[in-house]
Amino acid sequence: MEGRRRPTIKTVAARAGVGRTTVSRVINGSTLVSEEARAAVLAAIDELNYVPNSVARGLVTSRTNSIALVIPESESRLGSEPYFSAVIRGVSTGLADTRTQLQLMLVRDKGERDRLTDSVAERRVDGVLLVSVHEQDPLPGLLEDMGLPTVLAGRRSPTESLSHVHCDNLGGATAAVRHLLGRGRTTVATIAGPLDMDVGRTRLQGWRDALAEAGCDAGRRLVASADFTEAGGEHAMRSLLEAAPDLDAVFVASDVMAAGAMMELRRQGRRVPHDVAVVGFDDSFFARHTDPPLTSVRQPIEEIGTMIARILLQEIADPEAPRQHTLLPTELIVRDSS
């Protein structure tokens, strides 16, 4: 027996012939498991003498006073995108008067997702905050199935079931485009965010709504989408100028992409705002340090972080509490780029 390793969820899953998520659901009493699978998992647990860490410590019904902030993005996005640092500051504020510890977890592939579900199954965290959610991301559904309190910054779609906090992306985008039209611009293009994210689709819809309201062209030649990065903004702006060389304004779905778009405009000899007016979204520090300073839609990012932390603490304290869906207002901050 010396040197024999203690069995893990992965070991149990392999013995039972099921996935780790199924084992996690059985351990946590989920009803979303067939009787056949449940019996196989329980038999494997018994054969392997598997005991979750939290059970071994006698902490099954107590709390760890620890929550995870999960960001399904790369380190480069985390370091270059001001949105994430603002959310982290807000979450820290929301936890400041508590003894709750915050674990930051990047989930970039299946292996890291498996490690997160292992942590959840063994109750090493009391709840999860999930940032930057994509429509088909399996994580929110997995966490919900496993019965762990989970709150989102943003949402997968307008029918989101989990508690979430997001800003008025539709209204903010509409206000941005109305502003450009009000300045006499007639051919307003857009650089949208990823269209597998609600934030990308909703800001694009705001652009469409404002142009339809004014009876202006909202054709496909005026739309490019990118990945919320500066390089993505540059590439999208290049594509727009090729497809619509007559454009005189562009609404960009993030400040980071707007900075890239302005670099490309300058490279092609287009003056901002004389030839092309530009409006971004977020009102991050990028907006104040571009040349010229960027008009942008301000969203209360730190407040979003604070609110998701407080909502999660409420759901941990009372798992039967009703889900909360919170919409925060936006504000157009006008600077020299428009």
C-alpha positions as CSV (number, residue, x, y, z in Angstrom):
1,M,0.0,0.0,0.0
2,E,3.0,2.3,0.4
3,G,3.2,5.0,-2.3
4,R,-0.4,4.3,-3.5
5,R,-2.1,7.4,-4.6
6,R,-5.4,8.5,-3.2
7,P,-8.1,8.2,-5.9
8,T,-9.4,11.3,-7.6
9,I,-12.5,12.3,-9.4
10,K,-10.7,11.4,-12.7
11,T,-10.0,7.9,-11.3
12,V,-13.6,7.4,-10.3
13,A,-14.8,8.7,-13.7
14,A,-12.5,6.3,-15.5
15,R,-13.6,3.3,-13.4
16,A,-17.3,4.2,-13.8
17,G,-17.0,4.8,-17.5
18,V,-18.5,8.3,-17.3
19,G,-17.3,11.9,-17.4
20,R,-16.0,14.0,-14.5
21,T,-19.0,16.2,-14.6
22,T,-21.3,13.1,-14.0
23,V,-19.2,12.1,-11.0
24,S,-19.4,15.7,-9.6
25,R,-23.2,15.7,-10.1
26,V,-23.5,12.4,-8.2
27,I,-21.3,13.6,-5.3
28,N,-23.4,16.8,-5.1
29,G,-26.7,15.1,-5.2
30,S,-27.8,16.5,-8.6
31,T,-30.9,14.9,-10.1
32,L,-29.5,15.4,-13.7
33,V,-28.0,11.9,-13.7
34,S,-29.5,8.7,-14.9
35,E,-30.0,5.9,-12.4
36,E,-27.6,3.7,-14.4
37,A,-24.8,6.3,-14.3
38,R,-25.5,7.1,-10.6
39,A,-25.2,3.4,-9.8
40,A,-21.9,3.1,-11.7
41,V,-20.4,6.1,-10.0
42,L,-21.4,4.9,-6.5
43,A,-20.0,1.5,-7.2
44,A,-16.7,3.0,-8.4
45,I,-16.6,5.3,-5.3
46,D,-17.1,2.2,-3.1
47,E,-14.5,0.1,-4.9
48,L,-11.9,2.8,-4.9
49,N,-12.7,4.0,-1.4
50,Y,-12.8,7.5,-2.8
51,V,-13.5,10.4,-0.4
52,P,-13.7,14.0,-1.5
53,N,-11.2,16.3,0.2
54,S,-13.9,18.3,1.9
55,V,-15.5,15.1,3.3
56,A,-12.1,13.9,4.6
57,R,-11.8,17.2,6.4
58,G,-15.3,16.9,7.8
59,L,-16.4,20.1,6.0
60,V,-19.1,18.8,3.8
61,T,-21.8,21.2,5.2
62,S,-19.5,24.1,6.1
63,R,-17.9,26.7,4.0
64,T,-14.4,27.4,2.8
65,N,-14.8,31.2,2.8
66,S,-13.3,31.2,-0.6
67,I,-14.8,32.1,-4.0
68,A,-13.4,31.8,-7.5
69,L,-13.3,34.5,-10.1
70,V,-13.2,32.6,-13.4
71,I,-12.1,34.3,-16.6
72,P,-12.1,32.1,-19.7
73,E,-9.5,34.1,-21.5
74,S,-5.7,34.1,-22.1
75,E,-3.1,35.9,-20.0
76,S,-2.5,38.3,-22.8
77,R,-6.2,39.4,-22.8
78,L,-6.2,39.6,-19.0
79,G,-3.2,41.9,-19.1
80,S,-4.1,44.1,-22.0
81,E,-7.8,44.6,-21.5
82,P,-8.7,47.2,-18.9
83,Y,-12.2,45.7,-18.4
84,F,-10.8,42.7,-16.5
85,S,-8.7,44.8,-14.1
86,A,-11.7,47.0,-13.4
87,V,-13.9,44.0,-12.6
88,I,-11.3,42.6,-10.3
89,R,-11.1,45.9,-8.4
90,G,-14.8,45.9,-8.1
91,V,-15.0,42.4,-6.8
92,S,-12.3,43.2,-4.2
93,T,-14.4,46.1,-3.1
94,G,-17.5,43.9,-2.8
95,L,-15.5,41.4,-0.6
96,A,-13.6,44.0,1.4
97,D,-15.8,43.8,4.6
98,T,-15.9,40.0,4.6
99,R,-13.4,37.2,5.4
100,T,-13.9,35.7,1.9
101,Q,-10.8,34.9,0.0
102,L,-10.7,35.4,-3.8
103,Q,-9.1,32.9,-6.2
104,L,-8.4,34.1,-9.7
105,M,-8.7,31.3,-12.2
106,L,-8.1,31.4,-16.0
107,V,-9.9,28.7,-17.9
108,R,-8.5,28.4,-21.4
109,D,-9.0,24.8,-22.3
110,K,-10.7,21.6,-21.3
111,G,-7.9,20.6,-18.8
112,E,-8.4,23.8,-16.9
113,R,-12.1,23.4,-17.0
114,D,-11.8,19.9,-15.5
115,R,-9.6,21.3,-12.7
116,L,-12.3,23.9,-12.0
117,T,-15.1,21.2,-11.8
118,D,-12.9,19.1,-9.5
119,S,-12.6,22.1,-7.2
120,V,-16.3,22.6,-7.3
121,A,-17.1,18.9,-6.7
122,E,-14.8,18.8,-3.7
123,R,-16.2,22.1,-2.5
124,R,-12.9,23.9,-2.3
125,V,-14.8,27.1,-3.2
126,D,-18.3,28.3,-2.0
127,G,-19.2,30.0,-5.3
128,V,-18.0,31.2,-8.7
129,L,-18.0,34.6,-10.4
130,L,-17.8,34.1,-14.2
131,V,-16.6,36.9,-16.4
132,S,-16.5,37.2,-20.3
133,V,-19.2,34.6,-21.0
134,H,-19.6,33.2,-24.5
135,E,-23.0,31.9,-25.6
136,Q,-21.8,28.2,-26.1
137,D,-19.5,28.2,-23.1
138,P,-20.3,25.0,-21.2
139,L,-19.0,26.4,-17.8
140,P,-22.2,28.3,-16.6
141,G,-24.4,25.2,-17.3
142,L,-21.9,22.9,-15.6
143,L,-21.7,25.0,-12.5
144,E,-25.5,25.4,-12.4
145,D,-26.0,21.6,-12.8
146,M,-23.5,21.0,-9.9
147,G,-25.5,23.2,-7.6
148,L,-22.8,25.8,-7.0
149,P,-23.8,29.4,-6.5
150,T,-22.7,31.2,-9.7
151,V,-23.1,34.8,-10.8
152,L,-22.1,36.3,-14.2
153,A,-20.7,39.6,-15.2
154,G,-22.7,39.8,-18.4
155,R,-25.0,37.1,-19.8
156,R,-25.1,34.4,-22.4
157,S,-28.4,35.7,-23.9
158,P,-31.4,37.7,-22.9
159,T,-32.9,34.6,-21.5
160,E,-30.0,34.0,-19.0
161,S,-31.2,32.0,-16.0
162,L,-28.2,32.6,-13.7
163,S,-27.9,35.7,-11.6
164,H,-26.0,38.4,-13.6
165,V,-25.1,42.1,-13.8
166,H,-24.6,43.8,-17.1
167,C,-24.8,47.4,-18.5
168,D,-27.2,48.8,-21.0
169,N,-25.3,47.8,-24.1
170,L,-28.2,48.4,-26.4
171,G,-28.9,51.9,-25.1
172,G,-25.3,52.8,-25.0
173,A,-24.6,51.8,-28.6
174,T,-27.8,53.6,-29.8
175,A,-26.7,56.8,-28.0
176,A,-23.2,56.6,-29.6
177,V,-24.6,56.3,-33.1
178,R,-27.2,59.0,-32.6
179,H,-24.4,61.2,-31.5
180,L,-22.4,60.6,-34.7
181,L,-25.5,61.2,-36.8
182,G,-26.2,64.4,-34.9
183,R,-22.7,65.6,-35.8
184,G,-23.6,65.4,-39.5
185,R,-22.1,62.0,-40.3
186,T,-23.9,60.1,-43.0
187,T,-22.1,56.8,-43.5
188,V,-21.6,55.3,-40.0
189,A,-19.8,51.9,-39.9
190,T,-19.2,49.7,-36.9
191,I,-16.6,47.3,-35.5
192,A,-18.6,44.8,-33.5
193,G,-17.3,42.5,-30.7
194,P,-17.4,38.7,-31.0
195,L,-20.9,37.7,-32.2
196,D,-20.9,34.6,-30.0
197,M,-21.2,37.0,-27.0
198,D,-24.3,38.8,-26.0
199,V,-22.3,42.0,-25.5
200,G,-21.2,41.8,-29.2
201,R,-24.6,41.1,-30.6
202,T,-26.4,43.7,-28.4
203,R,-24.0,46.6,-29.3
204,L,-24.3,45.7,-32.9
205,Q,-28.1,45.8,-32.6
206,G,-27.9,49.3,-31.0
207,W,-26.0,50.5,-34.1
208,R,-28.6,49.0,-36.4
209,D,-31.5,50.5,-34.3
210,A,-30.1,54.0,-34.4
211,L,-29.4,53.9,-38.2
212,A,-32.9,52.5,-38.9
213,E,-34.4,55.2,-36.8
214,A,-32.6,57.8,-38.9
215,G,-33.3,56.0,-42.2
216,C,-29.6,55.5,-42.9
217,D,-27.7,52.6,-44.5
218,A,-26.9,49.7,-42.2
219,G,-25.7,47.3,-44.9
220,R,-23.2,44.5,-44.4
221,R,-20.4,46.5,-46.0
222,L,-20.5,48.8,-43.0
223,V,-20.0,45.9,-40.4
224,A,-16.8,44.2,-39.3
225,S,-16.4,42.1,-36.1
226,A,-13.3,41.6,-34.0
227,D,-12.1,40.1,-30.8
228,F,-11.9,43.1,-28.4
229,T,-8.2,43.4,-29.1
230,E,-6.2,46.3,-30.5
231,A,-4.9,44.2,-33.4
232,G,-8.5,43.1,-34.1
233,G,-9.6,46.7,-34.3
234,E,-6.8,47.5,-36.7
235,H,-7.7,44.6,-39.0
236,A,-11.4,45.3,-38.8
237,M,-10.9,49.0,-39.7
238,R,-8.8,48.0,-42.7
239,S,-11.6,45.7,-43.9
240,L,-14.2,48.5,-43.5
241,L,-12.1,51.0,-45.5
242,E,-11.8,48.5,-48.3
243,A,-15.5,47.7,-48.3
244,A,-16.7,51.3,-47.7
245,P,-14.1,53.9,-48.5
246,D,-16.8,56.6,-48.3
247,L,-17.4,56.0,-44.5
248,D,-17.1,59.1,-42.4
249,A,-17.7,57.6,-38.9
250,V,-17.3,54.4,-37.0
251,F,-18.8,53.1,-33.8
252,V,-16.4,50.6,-32.2
253,A,-17.7,48.2,-29.5
254,S,-14.7,48.7,-27.2
255,D,-12.0,51.3,-26.5
256,V,-9.2,48.8,-27.1
257,M,-10.5,48.1,-30.6
258,A,-11.1,51.8,-31.1
259,A,-7.4,52.5,-30.4
260,G,-6.5,50.0,-33.0
261,A,-9.0,51.4,-35.5
262,M,-7.6,54.9,-35.0
263,M,-4.0,53.6,-35.7
264,E,-5.2,52.1,-39.0
265,L,-7.0,55.3,-39.9
266,R,-3.9,57.3,-39.3
267,R,-1.8,54.8,-41.3
268,Q,-4.2,55.3,-44.3
269,G,-4.1,59.1,-44.0
270,R,-7.6,59.5,-42.6
271,R,-7.8,62.3,-40.0
272,V,-9.8,61.8,-36.8
273,P,-12.4,63.4,-36.5
274,H,-12.1,65.5,-39.7
275,D,-12.4,62.6,-42.1
276,V,-13.7,59.9,-39.8
277,A,-15.3,60.4,-36.4
278,V,-14.7,57.5,-33.9
279,V,-16.7,56.5,-30.8
280,G,-15.7,53.6,-28.5
281,F,-17.3,51.8,-25.6
282,D,-16.2,51.3,-22.0
283,D,-14.6,54.7,-21.2
284,S,-11.4,53.0,-20.0
285,F,-8.1,54.7,-19.6
286,F,-7.5,54.1,-23.3
287,A,-10.2,56.7,-24.1
288,R,-8.3,59.5,-22.4
289,H,-4.9,58.6,-23.9
290,T,-5.6,58.2,-27.6
291,D,-4.8,61.0,-30.0
292,P,-7.2,62.6,-30.2
293,P,-8.9,61.6,-26.9
294,L,-11.7,59.1,-27.6
295,T,-15.5,59.8,-27.3
296,S,-16.7,56.7,-25.5
297,V,-19.8,55.1,-23.8
298,R,-19.0,54.8,-20.1
299,Q,-20.1,51.6,-18.4
300,P,-19.7,51.2,-14.6
301,I,-17.3,48.2,-14.8
302,E,-16.1,48.4,-11.2
303,E,-19.7,48.6,-10.0
304,I,-20.5,45.5,-12.0
305,G,-17.7,43.7,-10.2
306,T,-18.8,44.9,-6.8
307,M,-22.4,43.9,-7.4
308,I,-21.7,40.4,-8.7
309,A,-19.5,39.8,-5.6
310,R,-22.3,40.9,-3.2
311,I,-25.0,38.9,-5.1
312,L,-22.8,35.8,-4.9
313,L,-22.4,36.2,-1.1
314,Q,-26.2,36.5,-0.8
315,E,-26.7,33.3,-2.8
316,I,-24.1,31.4,-0.8
317,A,-25.8,32.5,2.4
318,D,-29.3,31.6,1.1
319,P,-29.2,29.1,-1.8
320,E,-33.0,29.5,-2.2
321,A,-32.8,33.2,-2.8
322,P,-34.3,34.3,-6.1
323,R,-32.0,34.9,-9.0
324,Q,-31.1,38.6,-9.7
325,H,-30.9,40.1,-13.2
326,T,-29.5,43.6,-12.9
327,L,-29.1,46.2,-15.7
328,L,-26.9,49.2,-15.1
329,P,-27.0,52.5,-17.1
330,T,-24.4,53.8,-19.5
331,E,-23.4,57.4,-20.3
332,L,-21.8,58.9,-23.5
333,I,-18.6,60.8,-22.7
334,V,-17.9,63.2,-25.6
335,R,-14.2,64.0,-26.4
336,D,-12.3,65.2,-29.5
337,S,-12.6,62.0,-31.6
338,S,-16.1,62.8,-32.7
